[in-house]
């Protein structure tokens, strides 16, 4: 039996979807444990490309149980569309399960999200306006609608009546926005229940039973460590906990049942939205990496900010998550560059910081300290073994592992499923 938590070790968009898809072949169950449809995973199988937002990437294997855990906030309209889209492409979704305890994104959450972001003007945080934050706010305020509440009509009506009154006051009086009609929202919510009922179960019980049977479970995170609500570059963060500890909370398992934690990083660094990014490249090189790496958001289509690999961030992610291995993706994007740079520290006034600072004020005054390494010119997209990589590519990966303090287990040399080098087996 092996349980692996897969997390993003940068600002999200590290290529977790591909790594999850690859590891799912060896797993019996794949569990998404946090976030919502503000995240997206792109998986390429042969010539087919799949963009998934809520359903775990393991759904592309017909014999895998795929669970959406209690820590996820679910927009049923998006989930239903995703299910339909997969079915139309011949993908069976019968193995999908949804937690009774997961919270539901409703139409008023999306409008509140947009209104709040618009009101911030130049101080906006770069939210996707999918209603994620307001739904987590309702969850914390103990007024949220859970999947189980959708299934119980009397309970649903009670919560919605209270919430719509409150939300309408905020929308109309604070944001000068039109109000919501209870009957319309109630009708929509009942349709959600009818469509999703067959997938709903106690996922925590199911996960623990599978682990106790000695089977392999992969916990799939969304976003990345530096977007974590507690440990990210606050306030430019998401509304959940993408870190490894979030898997226990968001799936309903104890920490003693986790064996390995895999942190996914790109061979460079990207970020979407606002917030500090020390190694960002604002020149033609940054644009080249963006184009070659197809660095545009799966969910929003927004161009990602691109920069050199930041070892300070990875070292921080190793500490916060307790990483046991790294997966390095998109190594092929760097092919052809004469020189590569790795940020090994931050210069702040007369000091060199080796640890990621909490203060954004400090961070904005820092400058990256770079170590330069020679690049490689050879095409690596069809290489299957670490030893066959160009020497300079091997040295680059070894330096990443050395600076992180954990070994590299998986290397991505292209977007497709088979463009993957396995250095250490995780299942």
C-alpha positions as semicolon CSV with decimal commas, in nm:
position;residue;x (nm);y (nm);z (nm)
1;X;0,000;0,000;0,000
2;X;0,118;0,351;-0,079
3;X;-0,046;0,688;-0,031
4;X;0,100;0,985;-0,217
5;X;0,004;1,350;-0,179
6;X;0,083;1,549;-0,494
7;X;0,112;1,924;-0,443
8;X;0,228;2,231;-0,632
9;X;0,556;2,364;-0,493
10;X;0,545;2,703;-0,666
11;X;0,251;2,936;-0,751
12;X;0,038;2,669;-0,915
13;X;0,028;2,575;-1,285
14;X;0,332;2,352;-1,235
15;X;0,201;2,074;-1,458
16;X;0,037;1,874;-1,179
17;X;-0,231;1,745;-1,415
18;X;0,016;1,555;-1,627
19;X;0,199;1,411;-1,326
20;X;-0,132;1,313;-1,164
21;X;-0,244;1,147;-1,486
22;X;0,082;0,950;-1,509
23;X;0,072;0,834;-1,147
24;X;-0,300;0,755;-1,167
25;X;-0,219;0,451;-1,382
26;X;-0,057;0,295;-1,074
27;X;-0,316;0,416;-0,822
28;X;-0,646;0,254;-0,728
29;X;-0,805;0,581;-0,619
30;X;-0,743;0,947;-0,700
31;X;-0,873;1,215;-0,460
32;X;-0,903;1,590;-0,520
33;X;-0,889;1,753;-0,176
34;X;-0,919;2,136;-0,203
35;X;-0,988;2,437;-0,421
36;X;-1,255;2,466;-0,685
37;X;-1,293;2,540;-1,054
38;X;-1,049;2,829;-1,017
39;X;-0,787;2,565;-1,093
40;X;-0,740;2,361;-1,408
41;X;-0,534;2,061;-1,507
42;X;-0,444;1,996;-1,870
43;X;-0,376;1,633;-1,961
44;X;-0,259;1,519;-2,305
45;X;-0,327;1,156;-2,398
46;X;-0,198;1,074;-2,745
47;X;-0,341;1,347;-2,967
48;X;-0,627;1,424;-2,727
49;X;-0,615;1,712;-2,481
50;X;-0,838;1,720;-2,173
51;X;-0,892;2,026;-1,955
52;X;-1,020;1,929;-1,610
53;X;-1,129;2,172;-1,340
54;X;-1,297;1,967;-1,067
55;X;-1,282;1,601;-1,163
56;X;-0,955;1,423;-1,070
57;X;-0,728;1,343;-1,363
58;X;-0,761;0,972;-1,287
59;X;-1,102;0,976;-1,454
60;X;-0,924;0,913;-1,785
61;X;-0,855;0,558;-1,662
62;X;-1,178;0,359;-1,659
63;X;-1,088;0,141;-1,357
64;X;-0,992;0,418;-1,110
65;X;-1,215;0,548;-0,833
66;X;-1,211;0,930;-0,854
67;X;-1,324;1,131;-0,553
68;X;-1,399;1,499;-0,496
69;X;-1,330;1,546;-0,126
70;X;-1,495;1,755;0,140
71;X;-1,231;2,028;0,113
72;X;-1,332;2,116;-0,244
73;X;-1,589;2,386;-0,317
74;X;-1,805;2,266;-0,604
75;X;-1,983;2,470;-0,867
76;X;-2,242;2,211;-0,977
77;X;-2,300;2,385;-1,311
78;X;-1,930;2,351;-1,395
79;X;-1,912;1,994;-1,265
80;X;-2,219;1,889;-1,465
81;X;-2,072;2,043;-1,780
82;X;-1,741;1,869;-1,717
83;X;-1,914;1,532;-1,672
84;X;-2,113;1,587;-1,991
85;X;-1,802;1,686;-2,184
86;X;-1,615;1,374;-2,076
87;X;-1,906;1,147;-2,157
88;X;-1,939;1,299;-2,504
89;X;-1,575;1,208;-2,564
90;X;-1,631;0,848;-2,456
91;X;-1,498;0,879;-2,099
92;X;-1,702;0,684;-1,842
93;X;-1,775;0,886;-1,525
94;X;-1,944;0,606;-1,328
95;X;-1,641;0,587;-1,095
96;X;-1,680;0,948;-0,982
97;X;-1,777;1,010;-0,619
98;X;-1,859;1,343;-0,449
99;X;-1,829;1,412;-0,077
100;X;-2,150;1,479;0,114
101;X;-1,953;1,741;0,310
102;X;-1,819;1,945;0,017
103;X;-1,955;2,300;-0,003
104;X;-2,150;2,429;-0,302
105;X;-2,087;2,741;-0,510
106;X;-2,418;2,909;-0,594
107;X;-2,495;3,195;-0,836
108;X;-2,477;3,461;-0,565
109;X;-2,125;3,353;-0,472
110;X;-2,002;3,427;-0,824
111;X;-2,163;3,771;-0,830
112;X;-2,025;3,859;-0,488
113;X;-1,678;3,754;-0,602
114;X;-1,693;3,976;-0,911
115;X;-1,837;4,273;-0,722
116;X;-1,573;4,250;-0,449
117;X;-1,284;4,224;-0,696
118;X;-1,414;4,513;-0,907
119;X;-1,445;4,732;-0,598
120;X;-1,073;4,696;-0,519
121;X;-0,957;4,880;-0,829
122;X;-0,576;4,886;-0,845
123;X;-0,561;4,676;-0,526
124;X;-0,727;4,373;-0,687
125;X;-0,575;4,034;-0,599
126;X;-0,632;3,863;-0,934
127;X;-0,914;3,628;-0,837
128;X;-1,076;3,424;-1,114
129;X;-1,419;3,550;-0,996
130;X;-1,553;3,194;-0,988
131;X;-1,711;3,238;-0,644
132;X;-1,443;3,039;-0,463
133;X;-1,360;3,294;-0,191
134;X;-1,721;3,380;-0,097
135;X;-1,804;3,009;-0,074
136;X;-1,514;2,943;0,162
137;X;-1,622;3,251;0,357
138;X;-1,971;3,104;0,399
139;X;-1,815;2,776;0,505
140;X;-1,613;2,950;0,778
141;X;-1,915;3,157;0,881
142;X;-2,117;2,833;0,913
143;X;-2,384;2,942;0,668
144;X;-2,264;2,741;0,368
145;X;-2,463;2,497;0,159
146;X;-2,308;2,150;0,151
147;X;-2,373;1,875;-0,101
148;X;-2,578;1,691;0,163
149;X;-2,794;2,003;0,202
150;X;-2,868;1,995;-0,170
151;X;-3,004;1,645;-0,121
152;X;-3,241;1,750;0,161
153;X;-3,499;1,990;0,017
154;X;-3,634;2,128;0,347
155;X;-3,286;2,200;0,476
156;X;-3,187;2,354;0,143
157;X;-3,483;2,593;0,146
158;X;-3,407;2,700;0,503
159;X;-3,042;2,785;0,432
160;X;-3,111;2,955;0,099
161;X;-3,385;3,176;0,239
162;X;-3,151;3,303;0,509
163;X;-2,852;3,344;0,280
164;X;-3,028;3,518;-0,006
165;X;-3,170;3,780;0,230
166;X;-2,821;3,852;0,362
167;X;-2,647;3,843;0,023
168;X;-2,908;4,069;-0,136
169;X;-2,845;4,335;0,127
170;X;-2,474;4,327;0,050
171;X;-2,518;4,319;-0,327
172;X;-2,772;4,602;-0,343
173;X;-2,653;4,833;-0,065
174;X;-2,275;4,789;-0,088
175;X;-2,215;4,708;-0,455
176;X;-2,526;4,859;-0,618
177;X;-2,596;4,521;-0,777
178;X;-2,930;4,359;-0,860
179;X;-3,072;4,113;-0,610
180;X;-3,137;3,738;-0,636
181;X;-3,480;3,575;-0,631
182;X;-3,519;3,289;-0,382
183;X;-3,744;3,079;-0,604
184;X;-3,508;3,100;-0,900
185;X;-3,201;3,001;-0,696
186;X;-3,397;2,725;-0,518
187;X;-3,506;2,581;-0,855
188;X;-3,147;2,585;-0,985
189;X;-3,020;2,417;-0,665
190;X;-3,280;2,139;-0,692
191;X;-3,168;2,073;-1,049
192;X;-2,812;2,042;-0,923
193;X;-2,928;1,784;-0,668
194;X;-3,114;1,578;-0,927
195;X;-2,812;1,565;-1,157
196;X;-2,547;1,487;-0,896
197;X;-2,732;1,262;-0,650
198;X;-2,603;0,933;-0,790
199;X;-2,241;1,038;-0,732
200;X;-2,278;1,150;-0,368
201;X;-2,134;0,946;-0,081
202;X;-1,926;0,964;0,239
203;X;-1,591;0,990;0,064
204;X;-1,385;0,990;0,387
205;X;-1,521;0,647;0,475
206;X;-1,452;0,522;0,124
207;X;-1,094;0,653;0,120
208;X;-1,006;0,502;0,456
209;X;-1,157;0,167;0,357
210;X;-0,943;0,159;0,042
211;X;-0,628;0,248;0,238
212;X;-0,705;-0,020;0,498
213;X;-0,738;-0,273;0,214
214;X;-0,376;-0,199;0,123
215;X;-0,448;-0,024;-0,206
216;X;-0,274;0,278;-0,361
217;X;-0,427;0,625;-0,318
218;X;-0,316;0,946;-0,488
219;X;-0,424;1,277;-0,333
220;X;-0,438;1,548;-0,599
221;X;-0,393;1,910;-0,497
222;X;-0,474;2,226;-0,692
223;X;-0,292;2,562;-0,703
224;X;0,045;2,573;-0,523
225;X;0,225;2,625;-0,192
226;X;0,284;2,998;-0,248
227;X;-0,093;3,041;-0,299
228;X;-0,180;2,873;0,031
229;X;-0,410;3,080;0,251
230;X;-0,178;3,048;0,553
231;X;0,165;2,998;0,397
232;X;0,146;3,181;0,063
233;X;0,218;3,540;-0,039
234;X;-0,085;3,673;0,149
235;X;-0,312;3,844;0,042
236;X;-0,225;3,730;-0,312
237;X;-0,335;3,376;-0,235
238;X;-0,623;3,137;-0,287
239;X;-0,893;3,069;-0,027
240;X;-0,793;2,714;0,066
241;X;-0,488;2,515;0,178
242;X;-0,309;2,358;-0,122
243;X;-0,023;2,239;0,103
244;X;0,019;1,871;0,188
245;X;-0,151;1,904;0,527
246;X;-0,463;2,016;0,340
247;X;-0,497;1,663;0,201
248;X;-0,577;1,526;0,545
249;X;-0,837;1,794;0,615
250;X;-0,983;1,802;0,266
251;X;-1,011;1,426;0,224
252;X;-1,087;1,314;0,578
253;X;-0,782;1,098;0,653
254;X;-0,532;1,107;0,938
255;X;-0,171;1,221;0,879
256;X;-0,038;0,879;0,983
257;X;-0,191;0,736;0,665
258;X;0,024;0,946;0,431
259;X;0,344;0,779;0,304
260;X;0,497;1,014;0,048
261;X;0,462;1,376;-0,058
262;X;0,555;1,478;-0,412
263;X;0,612;1,844;-0,489
264;X;0,573;1,949;-0,852
265;X;0,786;2,235;-0,990
266;X;0,849;2,364;-1,337
267;X;1,207;2,380;-1,460
268;X;1,144;2,756;-1,444
269;X;0,886;2,960;-1,251
270;X;0,547;3,105;-1,345
271;X;0,275;3,300;-1,172
272;X;-0,078;3,411;-1,266
273;X;-0,240;3,719;-1,120
274;X;-0,104;3,986;-0,891
275;X;0,170;3,967;-0,629
276;X;0,550;3,966;-0,599
277;X;0,761;3,753;-0,835
278;X;1,134;3,814;-0,793
279;X;1,268;3,609;-1,084
280;X;1,013;3,735;-1,339
281;X;1,151;3,799;-1,687
282;X;0,993;4,106;-1,847
283;X;1,188;4,076;-2,173
284;X;1,187;3,869;-2,492
285;X;1,325;3,569;-2,307
286;X;1,025;3,568;-2,074
287;X;0,793;3,588;-2,376
288;X;0,979;3,304;-2,546
289;X;0,935;3,081;-2,242
290;X;0,565;3,177;-2,229
291;X;0,511;3,082;-2,593
292;X;0,724;2,766;-2,594
293;X;0,574;2,649;-2,266
294;X;0,217;2,740;-2,369
295;X;0,191;2,941;-2,050
296;X;-0,170;3,046;-2,058
297;X;-0,418;2,964;-1,781
298;X;-0,629;2,649;-1,822
299;X;-0,922;2,815;-1,645
300;X;-0,897;3,179;-1,756
301;X;-0,665;3,179;-2,057
302;X;-0,463;3,456;-1,893
303;X;-0,095;3,473;-1,994
304;X;0,127;3,353;-1,711
305;X;0,418;3,559;-1,586
306;X;0,742;3,367;-1,651
307;X;1,085;3,375;-1,488
308;X;1,393;3,179;-1,385
309;X;1,374;2,886;-1,147
310;X;1,355;3,002;-0,784
311;X;1,523;2,759;-0,544
312;X;1,427;2,972;-0,241
313;X;1,060;2,903;-0,310
314;X;1,121;2,530;-0,352
315;X;1,323;2,511;-0,032
316;X;1,032;2,681;0,146
317;X;0,786;2,434;-0,010
318;X;1,000;2,141;0,107
319;X;0,981;2,270;0,464
320;X;0,612;2,361;0,468
321;X;0,497;2,038;0,302
322;X;0,755;1,791;0,426
323;X;0,831;1,695;0,066
324;X;0,995;1,357;0,007
325;X;1,038;1,394;-0,372
326;X;1,024;1,652;-0,651
327;X;0,869;1,625;-0,996
328;X;1,029;1,867;-1,242
329;X;0,809;1,945;-1,543
330;X;0,862;2,123;-1,874
331;X;1,237;2,068;-1,880
332;X;1,211;2,060;-2,261
333;X;1,101;2,426;-2,271
334;X;1,453;2,533;-2,171
335;X;1,617;2,345;-2,461
336;X;1,819;2,577;-2,682
337;X;1,910;2,834;-2,418
338;X;2,284;2,895;-2,396
339;X;2,276;2,989;-2,027
340;X;2,033;2,909;-1,747
341;X;1,991;3,085;-1,416
342;X;1,880;2,954;-1,077
343;X;1,789;3,191;-0,798
344;X;1,968;3,063;-0,487
345;X;1,895;3,351;-0,247
346;X;1,746;3,697;-0,208
347;X;1,956;4,007;-0,148
348;X;1,787;4,232;0,108
349;X;1,983;4,545;0,199
350;X;2,322;4,405;0,308
351;X;2,198;4,052;0,375
352;X;2,149;3,739;0,164
353;X;1,824;3,567;0,259
354;X;1,810;3,191;0,208
355;X;1,460;3,152;0,353
356;X;1,142;3,290;0,198
357;X;1,032;3,603;0,390
358;X;0,683;3,644;0,532
359;X;0,672;4,022;0,482
360;X;0,566;4,136;0,136
361;X;0,731;4,469;0,214
362;X;1,061;4,287;0,259
363;X;1,002;4,071;-0,045
364;X;0,940;4,368;-0,276
365;X;1,275;4,515;-0,170
366;X;1,467;4,195;-0,241
367;X;1,675;4,118;-0,548
368;X;1,738;3,765;-0,676
369;X;2,085;3,619;-0,636
370;X;2,155;3,402;-0,939
371;X;2,378;3,107;-1,010
372;X;2,446;3,055;-1,381
373;X;2,468;2,715;-1,550
374;X;2,528;2,610;-1,911
375;X;2,223;2,501;-2,111
376;X;2,182;2,226;-2,372
377;X;2,088;2,225;-2,740
378;X;1,980;1,863;-2,789
379;X;1,614;1,764;-2,829
380;X;1,512;1,583;-2,508
381;X;1,142;1,531;-2,582
382;X;1,174;1,157;-2,658
383;X;1,425;1,061;-2,387
384;X;1,305;0,793;-2,145
385;X;1,596;0,761;-1,899
386;X;1,776;1,015;-1,683
387;X;2,118;0,888;-1,794
388;X;2,033;0,964;-2,159
389;X;1,965;1,334;-2,093
390;X;2,233;1,580;-2,203
391;X;2,499;1,622;-1,937
392;X;2,405;1,984;-1,876
393;X;2,038;1,889;-1,830
394;X;2,144;1,627;-1,575
395;X;2,357;1,885;-1,393
396;X;2,068;2,133;-1,390
397;X;1,832;1,874;-1,236
398;X;2,093;1,761;-0,986
399;X;2,147;2,120;-0,876
400;X;1,771;2,168;-0,831
401;X;1,763;1,857;-0,610
402;X;2,072;1,966;-0,416
403;X;1,930;2,310;-0,340
404;X;1,592;2,161;-0,241
405;X;1,739;1,887;-0,025
406;X;1,514;1,618;-0,176
407;X;1,561;1,393;-0,481
408;X;1,390;1,434;-0,817
409;X;1,153;1,141;-0,882
410;X;0,973;1,249;-1,199
411;X;1,086;1,456;-1,500
412;X;0,859;1,594;-1,768
413;X;1,011;1,640;-2,114
414;X;0,690;1,720;-2,303
415;X;0,316;1,754;-2,262
416;X;0,218;1,399;-2,355
417;X;0,168;1,118;-2,106
418;X;0,463;0,915;-2,240
419;X;0,703;1,211;-2,232
420;X;0,791;1,133;-1,873
421;X;1,108;1,007;-1,708
422;X;1,069;0,815;-1,383
423;X;1,375;0,824;-1,157
424;X;1,207;0,687;-0,841
425;X;0,888;0,480;-0,839
426;X;0,622;0,621;-0,603
427;X;0,372;0,334;-0,630
